[in-house]
């Protein structure tokens, strides 16, 4: 028979104490080890815009996170477009679109989504840090920046456009985005792209660049049949994501012009 040494007995006693006393310090340490680290905030600058001449509505975004388009931009033709970021709850996107379908205004949608947020992780993922923007299919827009969104955080709204961001170089990022959108001519994709470029030129995300995305919708506005997606582009990981997004937008623009001549 094996003999248990003092050190082995001490180890067994320690393990038993942790198992039998779930509220003890050992259990608390185990909980800390098991608890996953929260995802980093989606520090982002984004733009929502509407073109009254074409009836197209859409958005564009850039961030120092991987695949920012996978969760920030939501849109439905004849309904509207949503950007949800910062201490992000991705469900804000489909929630907002559902409320827009019911006929609520952008301002009403923002208020309702915030009111319905149960704030399940207030310690490390508080609703007070959420930032999101809602635009109807007709260009009515409302934007919310929570008081706990990482500095600098804010937004600027103008006619048919809202620019918003967090962990930015400063307020000039969103003001330059709104200005560029208003002053740029051409297709909505080119105006949204110009806004991203202006935001980056003003300092952009404090942490740098990694990914970008664009989404534009209109009823039957896409190629092929029964397609409401005018443009859906994602640059998931790139040293110059906005530059790469421009390359894709320009390819789409050339294709659009070619189809128009037929």
C-alpha positions in Angstrom: 0.0 0.0 0.0 1.2 3.5 -0.9 1.9 5.9 2.0 0.6 9.4 1.7 3.2 12.1 2.5 2.4 15.3 4.3 2.6 17.3 1.1 0.1 15.0 -0.7 -2.3 15.1 2.2 -2.1 18.9 2.2 -2.9 19.0 -1.5 -5.9 16.7 -1.1 -7.2 18.8 1.8 -6.9 21.9 -0.3 -8.8 20.4 -3.3 -11.6 19.1 -1.0 -12.0 22.5 0.7 -12.4 24.2 -2.7 -15.0 21.7 -3.8 -17.0 21.7 -0.6 -17.0 25.5 0.0 -18.3 27.0 -3.2 -18.4 30.5 -1.8 -14.9 30.4 -0.5 -11.9 32.2 -1.8 -10.8 29.1 -3.8 -14.1 29.1 -5.7 -13.9 32.8 -6.3 -10.4 32.3 -7.8 -11.7 29.4 -10.0 -14.6 31.6 -11.2 -12.1 34.3 -12.2 -10.1 31.8 -14.1 -13.2 30.4 -15.9 -14.6 33.8 -16.8 -13.8 34.8 -20.3 -12.4 38.2 -21.0 -15.0 40.6 -22.6 -14.7 41.4 -26.2 -13.1 44.7 -27.0 -15.4 47.6 -27.8 -16.0 48.1 -31.5 -14.1 51.4 -31.7 -15.4 52.6 -35.0 -16.3 55.5 -37.2 -19.3 55.0 -39.4 -21.7 56.9 -41.7 -25.3 56.4 -42.7 -26.6 58.2 -45.8 -29.6 58.5 -48.1 -29.8 59.6 -51.7 -33.2 61.2 -52.5 -32.5 61.0 -56.2 -32.0 57.3 -56.4 -33.9 56.2 -53.2 -30.8 54.3 -52.0 -29.9 54.2 -48.4 -26.8 52.7 -46.8 -23.8 52.9 -44.6 -20.1 52.5 -44.4 -17.7 51.8 -41.5 -14.0 51.5 -40.6 -12.4 50.2 -37.4 -9.3 48.7 -35.8 -11.0 45.4 -35.3 -11.2 42.3 -37.5 -14.2 42.1 -39.9 -16.0 45.2 -38.6 -18.8 44.7 -41.2 -19.8 41.5 -39.5 -22.2 43.1 -37.0 -22.1 46.9 -37.3 -24.2 47.5 -40.5 -27.8 46.4 -40.9 -30.1 47.4 -43.8 -33.3 46.4 -45.4 -34.7 48.0 -48.6 -37.9 50.0 -48.0 -37.2 50.0 -44.3 -33.8 51.6 -43.4 -30.3 51.2 -42.3 -28.7 50.8 -38.8 -25.1 51.1 -37.4 -24.5 49.6 -34.0 -21.0 50.0 -32.4 -18.9 50.9 -29.3 -20.1 48.7 -26.3 -22.0 46.9 -29.0 -25.1 44.8 -28.7 -25.5 43.4 -32.2 -29.2 42.7 -31.6 -29.8 46.4 -31.9 -29.6 46.0 -35.7 -32.4 43.6 -36.2 -34.4 45.1 -33.4 -34.3 48.6 -35.0 -35.2 47.3 -38.4 -38.2 45.4 -36.9 -39.4 48.7 -35.3 -38.9 50.6 -38.5 -41.1 48.1 -40.3 -43.8 48.9 -37.8 -43.7 52.5 -38.9 -41.8 54.1 -36.0 -39.7 57.2 -36.7 -35.9 57.0 -36.3 -36.1 58.9 -33.0 -38.8 56.6 -31.7 -36.8 53.5 -32.7 -33.7 54.7 -30.8 -35.7 55.4 -27.7 -37.5 52.0 -27.8 -34.4 50.0 -28.4 -32.6 51.6 -25.5 -35.7 51.2 -23.2 -35.9 47.5 -24.1 -32.2 46.8 -23.4 -32.0 44.6 -20.3 -28.4 45.6 -19.8 -27.3 42.0 -18.9 -23.6 42.8 -18.2 -23.6 46.3 -16.6 -20.1 45.8 -15.0 -18.1 45.2 -18.2 -20.5 45.7 -21.1 -22.9 48.5 -20.0 -25.7 49.8 -22.1 -24.5 53.2 -21.2 -21.6 52.7 -23.6 -23.7 51.7 -26.6 -23.6 53.9 -29.8 -26.0 53.4 -32.6 -27.6 55.2 -35.5 -30.9 54.6 -37.2 -32.0 55.9 -40.6 -35.4 55.3 -42.3 -35.7 54.4 -46.0 -36.6 58.1 -46.5 -33.5 59.5 -44.8 -35.0 60.4 -41.4 -32.2 59.7 -38.9 -31.5 59.6 -35.2 -28.3 58.7 -33.4 -27.4 57.8 -29.8 -23.9 58.0 -28.1 -23.9 56.6 -24.6 -22.1 58.5 -21.8 -19.8 55.6 -21.2 -18.7 55.1 -24.8 -14.9 55.4 -24.9 -13.5 58.9 -25.5 -13.6 60.6 -27.9 -17.1 59.5 -28.8 -19.9 61.4 -30.5 -21.9 62.0 -33.6 -23.0 64.7 -36.1 -26.3 64.7 -38.0 -27.0 66.7 -41.1 -29.5 66.4 -44.0 -29.8 62.8 -45.0 -26.6 61.8 -43.1 -25.3 60.8 -39.7 -21.6 60.4 -38.8 -20.7 58.7 -35.5 -17.7 57.1 -33.8 -15.9 56.3 -30.6 -12.2 56.1 -29.5 -11.6 58.7 -32.2 -8.9 61.3 -32.6 -11.5 64.0 -31.8 -14.8 65.6 -32.9 -13.3 66.7 -36.2 -13.5 63.1 -37.4 -17.3 63.0 -37.5 -17.6 66.6 -38.6 -15.3 66.0 -41.6 -17.2 62.9 -42.5 -20.6 64.7 -42.6 -19.0 67.5 -44.6 -17.4 65.2 -47.2 -20.7 63.3 -47.6 -22.6 66.5 -48.3 -19.9 67.9 -50.7 -19.2 64.8 -52.7 -21.1 64.2 -56.0 -21.9 60.9 -57.6 -23.3 57.6 -56.5 -24.1 57.0 -52.8 -21.2 54.5 -52.6 -18.7 57.2 -53.6 -20.2 59.7 -51.1 -20.0 57.2 -48.3 -16.5 56.3 -49.2 -15.4 60.0 -49.4 -16.8 60.3 -45.8 -14.6 57.4 -44.5 -11.6 58.9 -46.2 -12.3 62.3 -44.7 -12.7 60.8 -41.3 -9.4 58.9 -41.5 -7.7 62.1 -42.8 -8.9 63.8 -39.6 -7.4 61.2 -37.4 -9.8 58.3 -37.5 -9.7 55.6 -34.9 -7.0 56.3 -32.3 -5.8 52.7 -32.6 -5.4 52.6 -36.4 -7.0 50.7 -39.2 -7.8 47.1 -39.9 -11.2 46.5 -41.6 -14.0 48.4 -43.5 -17.4 47.6 -44.9 -20.2 49.2 -47.0 -23.9 48.2 -47.4 -26.4 49.9 -49.7 -29.9 48.8 -50.4 -32.9 49.7 -52.6 -36.0 47.7 -53.6 -34.9 45.8 -56.7 -31.8 47.9 -56.9 -29.3 45.1 -57.1 -28.1 43.1 -60.1 -30.1 39.9 -61.1 -33.7 39.4 -60.1 -35.3 40.0 -56.7 -32.2 41.6 -55.3 -32.4 44.6 -53.0 -28.7 44.7 -52.2 -27.1 47.5 -54.4 -23.7 46.9 -52.8 -22.4 44.8 -50.0 -18.6 45.0 -49.5 -16.3 43.9 -46.7 -12.6 44.3 -46.2 -12.0 42.1 -43.2 -8.2 42.5 -42.6 -6.0 45.0 -44.5 -3.2 47.5 -43.8 -5.2 50.1 -45.7 -8.8 48.9 -45.5 -10.3 52.2 -46.8 -8.0 52.2 -49.8 -9.0 48.6 -50.5 -12.6 49.5 -50.1 -12.2 52.3 -52.7 -10.8 49.8 -55.2 -13.9 47.6 -54.8 -16.3 50.5 -54.9 -14.7 51.8 -58.2 -15.0 48.3 -59.7 -18.7 48.3 -58.8 -19.1 51.8 -60.2 -17.6 50.8 -63.5 -19.9 47.8 -63.7 -22.9 50.0 -62.9 -22.0 52.4 -65.7 -21.5 49.5 -68.1 -24.9 48.1 -67.4 -26.6 51.5 -67.8 -25.2 51.8 -71.4 -26.9 48.6 -72.4 
